[in-house]
Every structure is written in structure tokens, then in C-alpha cells.
């Protein structure tokens, strides 16, 4: 087996081996494209690293930045790791005050902003300085940790998490055994749809480069262009979230894409409606559809193939190198079939993350090391896990507990609904009433009463929203996630 190496050392090796062969291509939102070879990417990373070092960044320092997808994001990340420093990627839409507060919480050496006056250095100024930088190749140092991952933030600043492991990987096994179980291969072309300000797209993009993959990166997700890119570039692996899958399915016929090169459509981040997953299995075949359930805390994961899913419809799979328990509110173990809080324990504790920084909460772990992040679910007799939503998202309406994800899945099956989010608001009569904010598909004007009738054949009476509002868009982030608590706070009934 090869020895572990840093991301910077691996890039250097690939640059020597492959020279100008294409490593990265960015599909910009304006329709243009930018491509870099392995040697050009390595040289750019050196230049950026020299600029960062000139601003005092070295091994053990934290660099925070909130940037859109692009060459600058990829190169800056690799430059931070080349110096042995730690990345903390922020949502580029984070308000300036909050971004500055995150820098302070992480005790970051630098914060890179998208514009002059944001942070300690604007990305345009950094890249201009990098373009003029000359010097010897920068020595690759080992980061520990490699990155600070952010989670939550619905009621305040995001929580910070990191592990205590040296940030190195083994070529051919950059993410252990789980990546091959999801159809990930080395020396392939992969498409990155999500925002690199989120851990999963960042991880898969950088692991792809580490494994010698040509990475096609979309500056902004566009479903039609994504489908066309799969055929045009011979993409073998793509990661998506359910909201992306819905939009791609809507444009599939229009695109004319065969998707013949695609050997793995992998989805994660949110529960996938059964009808949506079945539609993609029908289009691609079960052998090419994969799913993983996990978290930034690295509490463990489940994996399921499309073939398994067909015989365990609705499941997110069995524990992959992970043990799972379901507990009630009193902490008692629940038998198969009963829903409760999910507790997971990976077979190896190495790489498990902990919350860090001021006011960091302790992890919710039991005496045997099983940890919960607040998700609910149930196991069947064979150990397959089924998700029931977040503990703090459950809506208690008329003494009935309702899971918003189930209602959203039913709404997305309606032919005139493009997107939807469901949450509960306080109500004098019901305790909480179910609210749905709905984005219509282009060219449609759905009638809420007709939607209610559609849902009544698919949901229990308590689950049918009592309020349905049509809106132009939903405030999803670059990875398709939405903050329900913020929606509740900002909701105004009309």
C-alpha cells in the first residue's frame, strides 16, 4: 500500500506525471469556461501559497474564506493545505459582520473576501498578487487538522467541528472503503454541482483531484447544463442532492442526454422522495444509483445501492463500518420498526470530529460512544435505516407529530410543484399548524385547493398543510439545504 501523502505533495506528483493534461475545468455562470492542466494548477497553488505566506500564514494557522465556485477557490484551498494550514470555508452570502465573527471564533490568521474591504484580503487582490509571484516551489507541510467544518447556524453562528488527525491520504484510498462503495473511481471524469462552501462538494472535488480525476466544476448549478456536461465530458461520477435531482429530471427529455458514461449517480444531504429515486433508477438502472447518509461530525455512515433500495424502498442503507442504535426520549433502546433518535458509532474513532471554539457544545454521546446529531429514524429487522426527519423539525399539530420531509416529498410529486419547504408555526387551536411554501414550475399557476386534494390521497389528514403560499423561490444554499428555523422566524402569513 502507498504511504499517506498531503494533498499538496500529491498534486506535485500528478503535475510531474501528467503535465498539461486537463485537471480542472470550470463552467462559469456566464457560459464561458476556464481549464487548467495539472502543471498549471500546481504552479498556481505555489504562487497563491507564496502570497499567503507573505501575509504571515504558516503551518497550524487557520485561513477563512467565503468564495463562489471557481479556479480561485480550488487553488486557494490547496495552497492553504500546502502550507500546512487549516481551511475554514464560509458561505459567500454570510453577512460581513457574521463572517468577521467566525474569523474571531476560529482565531484565523486571515480571512479572504470576495470584494475589496471584505476580510483581510480580497480574492481579486490575492490572485493578482499570485499572478506576479515568482520563486522556488513551496515545501509541502502537513496540516493538522486540514479543515474546520461548519454545521448548523439556524439560530446564530455556525458550530465549528474538526478532527485531530494529520491531513494526509493514501492515493487510491482517499476516503477509505466508503468511496468505492458509492461508485467512486480513480482516473475518471467527475462533475461537481454543489457549492464548495459546503463540506461534501469540497471533499469530493478535492479527493477527485487527489485521485487524478479530471474535475468539471459548475460555478452555479444549472440542471440543463449539468445534464449536457455529463454527455459532453464523459462524466462517470456525480454527486447531487434531491433538489438537484428533481430539476435535472424535469430537464432530462429536453437535454437529450444519454448519460451513458455515468456509472455513479450518488445523492446525499437530505432524504430523497421515493418517487424521485425510483424515477432515476428507472432511467439509469439500479446498479448506477447510490446513496450515503452521514454528517460533518463523522459519527458514521450508511450506504445503499439502487439494487438494495428496490428491496428496501425508502431506506438509506445499513451501517457502513458503523453500528447504529435507535433510542427513545428516555434513552432506552427501541426494537426494529419503532422510530426514535438515531445514535451511531463508527468502527474506528480516528477522524471523528469534535466541536471546537468558544461555547463549543459537548457531543451527545452515550457511555459506549454512540452519538446523535438529532436525526430520527427506525431500523428494520435486517438493519436497514429509514429516516424520519430532524428531532427539532417535528411539527406537533393537534397532538399529532408530523415530519415535514414526508410532506415535502408528496408536494414534489405534484406535476406543477418545482420546490417546496414545510414547517410549523404556532397556532392557538392546533398548537402548531403545518405551512408549505411552494415554488410553481415555470408556466404553471397551481391552485392550493387542488394541491390539498392531491395530497389528501397521499398523506394523513394532519399532514396536509393548513397554509399554502406560492413564492418565486426558496432561500436554499449552494448545496440545496434550507434553514427551516429561519423560515419560521421570517414567515408572515398573508
N, C-alpha and C positions, 0 to 999 in steps of 0.2 A: 504494500500500500504506500502511496506517496506520503510525504511528510506534509503537515499543515503549513500553509504559507499565508501571508497577508494578501489583501485584495490588490495593494499596490505592486507587490512582487509578482503576483500572477499576471497583472496587466503588462508588466515589463517583459515577462516571458512570452506572452502571446504577441506582443509588438515585435519582438525579435523573430519569432517564428513566422508571422503572417504579414508583416509589413503593411502595405497599403490596402490589403483586403478589407472590405467593409465590416466595421464593428457596430456602428450605431447610425441609424437614420431617424431623423425627427420629421414627423408630418405636422407642419405648422398649421395653425388655425386659418391662416390666410390662403392656404392651398399650396404654398411653396414647401420645399423640402431642404434639409441640410444633412449631409452624410459625412462621416469621419471614418478613416481607416484605423486599424489598431495602432500603427505607429503615430499617426496624428493625434489620436486620443491620448496616448501615453505622454507625448510631448506637451500637450495642452495641460494635462494633470500636473506635470512638473512645473510648468510656468505658473499655474494657479497656486501650487504649493509654495513656490518661492515668494509670491505676493503675501500669502497668509503668514509665512514665517517672518516676513518683513514687518508685519503688524504684531509680532510677538507670539504667534501661535506655535506651540510645540507639543511634544508628547504629554498626554494627560489633560490637555486643555479641551474645553467644550466650545464648539462653534455652532451657533444657532442661525437658521435661515428659513425664510418662507418665500419660495420661488415657484413660478409655474414650471411645468414640464419643459425640458429643453436641454440642449447641449450643456449650458451653464450649470444646470442642476446636477447632471451626471458627473461632469468634471469636478465640480466643487466637492461633491461627496467623496469621490476618490482621492482628491487632494487632501482633504481632512484626514482620511484614513492613512494616506501615505506618510503624513507627518506623525502618525501615532496619536492623533487627537480623536475626539468623540463628536459625532454629529447629533444635532437635535433639530429635526425638520419641523417647521411650523406651517400651519395653513396660511397661504399668502393673503387670505382675506381677513386674517386676525387683525383687529384694530391695533394701531400703533402703541397705545398705552398697554394693552394686554401683551403684545409681543415684547415690549421693554420689560414688563414684569416677569415674563418667562425667562428672559436672559438673566435677570437678577436671581430668580429662584434656582436656576441651574448653575449660577456663578460662571457663566460663559465668558470666555476670553473675547469673543467677537460676535456681533450679530450682523448678518448680511441682509440688506433690504432690497426691495425691488426698485426703489427710486431714490434719488439724492435726498438726503435728510432723514431717510429711514435707517435706523440702526447705526452702526459704526462705519459702515461702508456700503455704498450702493453696488448692486451687481454689475451695472454697466461700467462703473469706475474700476471695479476689480478685474473685469475681463479685459478692459483697455490696458490696464497695467500689466496683466498677464501677457497680452499680445506683444508688449515691448520688453518683456523679461528675458534675460539671457543668463546662462550659467550652466554649471555641471548638473547632471541628473541628481535629483533629491534622493537621499538614502531612505529606504523604506523602514519605518518603525512600526511597532506593534501597538495598536490601540487596546485599551482595557478600561472601560467597555468600548465597544465600537460605536454604539448609538444609544441615545436616550429616546425611548418610545413614549408617545403621549397617548393618554386614554381619558375618556370622559370629558368633563368640562361643561356639562349641561347646566350646572348651577354656579360656575365660577371658572377659574383657570384649570386647564387640563392637569391631570395627575401625570407624574413622570415615573417611568419604570426603566430599569436596566439590570443586566446581569453582571457577574463579576468575573467573566471568562475572558482570556486573551482573544482578540478578534482575528482569528485565523480559521482557515477552512482547508479541507483536503480536495484537490482537484478530482473531479468525478464523483464527489460526495459532499457538495457544498451545503446540502441541507439533509444530511443523513439518509435514512431509508425512506422518509416520507415523500420526498420529491419524485423518485421513480414510481411510487405507488399512485401518484397523481398524473402519470404520463409524461413527466418532465424528462427531457433527454439533453445530452450534451451535443455540441456542434450542430445545432439546429437553428432555425429562424423562429423567434418568438415575438409576439405582439403584446405591448403593454398599453392598456386602455386607461387605467386609473391614474389618479394624481400621485406623484412621487412624494407629496407631503403626507401620505399615509404609509404605514409600515409595510403592508403587504405588497403593494405595487413597487415600492422602493426595494424591498428584499428580493422580489423575483427579477426585477430589472438588473440589479447588481449581481445577483447569483448567476443570471444568464450570461453576463459579460465574463464573470469569473470562469464559467464553464466553456467559454469560447463561442457562445451563441451570438449570432447577429441579432441585435435588438432593434425592433421597429417601435418607436415611441410616439404616441399621439400627444400633441400639445394639448388638445382638448378632445374629449370623446365625441365622435360623430358616428352614429350607427351605420349609415350607408358607406361612409368612407372606410370604416373598420372592416366591413364585410368585403369590400373591394380589395383592401390591403391584404387580406388573407390569401386570396387567389393570386394577386399580383406578385407578392413576395414569397409565395410558397410557405406560408406560416404553418408551423407544426404545433405550437403550443400557445394558448392564450388563456389568460385569467380574466374573469368577468364577475360582476355582481348581478343579482337578479334584475335590478332596474335596467342595467345594460342589456341583459338577455331579452327583456320584453321589447325594447326599442329595436334591437337587431332583428328579432323575429318579425316585427312589423315591416321591416325594410328588406327582408330576405328575398322575396319574389322580385321586387324592384331591382335589387342589386344584380341579379343573375349569377350570383356567386355559386360555384360548385362546392367549395370548401373541401375539395378532395385532398389537399395537403395536410389538413388539420387532423392530427392524431390525438389531441387532447384539448377539449373544452373544459376548463376547470373553473368552478364557481365557488364562492365563499362569501363571508362577511355578513350575510343575512339569510334568513330562511327563504327557500325557493318554493314558490307555489307548485303544487303537484302538477297542475295542468301545463305550466311553463316547462318544467323539467321533462315531462312526457313529450312535449312538442319537440324539444331539442333531441331527445333520444330517438324519436321517430325520424327526424331529419338526418342525424349523423350516424345512428346506430348506438346501442348501449355501450359498446366497447370503447367509444371515444368521448364519453361524458364522465367527469369525475367531480367529487365534492369533498371539501375538508371543513370541519368545524374546529375552531381553536380560538386563541386570544393572544393579545400582545403580552399578557402576563406569562405566557408559555406554561400554562397549567396542564397542558396535554392536548391531544387532538384526536379526532375521529376521521376516518377516511371511508368513502364508499364509491364504488364504481357504478356505472349505469346498470350493469348486469345485476349486481346485488340489489340495487334500488328497485328494480322491477318486481322482485320477490319480497321487498320490504319497503313498500311505497310510503314515502313521507319521511323515511329515516335519513339521518346524516351519517350513519355508519356505526361501526364498532370502534372501541378504543384502539388507537394505533400506538403501540408501545406506551399505552396509557390504561390505568384502571379507573373505573367510573362507579360512583355511588349516587343514589337518589335519597334525599333526606326530607323529612317534614319540618315544619317550623320549630319543633321541639328538638330537632337534631337526631331523630330516630330514623333508622334505615327503612326504606319503603320497598315492597316487593315489586316484581315486574308488573307493568301495566298501570301502576299508580304514579301520578305526577307530583313532582316536588322540586326541590332545589338541586341542581347538578353540582356534584363535587368530583374533581378529577385529580389524579396523581400520576405524573409521568414515571416511567420505569427508571429513568435517570434524572436526578435532580440538577445535574450540570446544565447550565444555561437557563434555569428557571429565573424569572425576573422578580425583583422586589421594588416596591415603591420607594422613591428617594426624594430628597429635598425637604424644605420646611413643611411641617404639618403632614408629612407622609403618613397615610393610614397603614396600619398593620394588615398583612394579608389575612383573609378569612380561611384559616387552615385548622383542621381538626388535629387531634393528638397523633394521628397516623400519617399526617402530611397531605391529606386530601384537601383541595382548595376550591372555593366557589368564587365566581366573579358576578354572581347574581342572576344567572340564567336558570330557567325552569325547563323540565323535561321529564321523560319517562323512558325506561328500558323495557324491551320485550324479553321473552324467555330465552332468546338467542344472544342477548347482549347488545342488540341494535338500539341506538339512542334516537329519540324523537323529541324535537324542541317544541316548547310551549310558550316561548317568549321570555321577556325580562321580568324579574320579580317586581321591579318598581314601575313597569309599564302596564301591569294588570289593571283593568278597569272594573270597579265594583259598582255595578248598576242594578238597583233593586235587589240587592243581596245575592246577585249572580256575578261570578267572576268571569270576565271576558278578556280574551287575548287579542290585542289589536292586529297582530301579524296574520291571524286567521281571517280577519275581516278584510284586510288589505289584499290578501291572496284572492278572495272571492271578487273583490272590486276589479282587480286587474284582469279577471276573466271576462269582464263585460266588454263588448266589442267597441264601445265608444269611450272607454277609460284608458288614458295613456299613463297616468301615475296617480297614486293615492297615498295618503297617510291618515291614520286613525289614532285618536287619543280620547281621553275622558276629561270632562270639565265638571266642576261642582254644580250640583243641581238640588234644589230644595226638595223635590218629590222623589228623585231616584238616587240621591246620594252623589252619583256621577252619571252623566249621560254621555252616550257614545257620539263622537263627532267625526265626520270624514271630510277631509279637504281633497277635492278631486280635480285633476287636470284632464280636460277632454282631449281626445285625439283631434288632430287638425281637421277642420271641415265638419266637425260634429257639434251638436248642442244638446247634450243628454238631459233628459228630464229626470230630476231627482226622484219623483214618484215612480217612474218606470224602473230606475235603478233599484229602488227599495223593493219593488215587486220581483226583480231579477234575484236579489239577494235572499228574499224570503224562501226561495226554493233551495237555497244552499246553506243557510245559516239558521241558528236558533233565533226565536223572536228577540231575545235580549241582545243578540249580537248585531241586529240590523240598526245602523246609525239613526239616531233621532234627529240629527242635524247633518245636512249635506251641503257643502258650499263648493261651488265651482271656482277655480282660480287658474291663472295663466301659467304658473309654475310653482314648484315647491323648493324650499331652501336646502336642497341636497348639497353635500360637499363633493369634492373631487373623486370620492370613492363610492358615491351613491348613498352614503349614510345620511340620516336625518336626526335631528335632536328633538325628540318628542316634547321634552320638558320646555324647551324654548318655544315650541309651537303652542303649548298650553298657555304659557305666560303671555304670548303675543296675540292669542286668538281673541277676536272681537266678533260676537255673533251679530248678524245683520237680519 
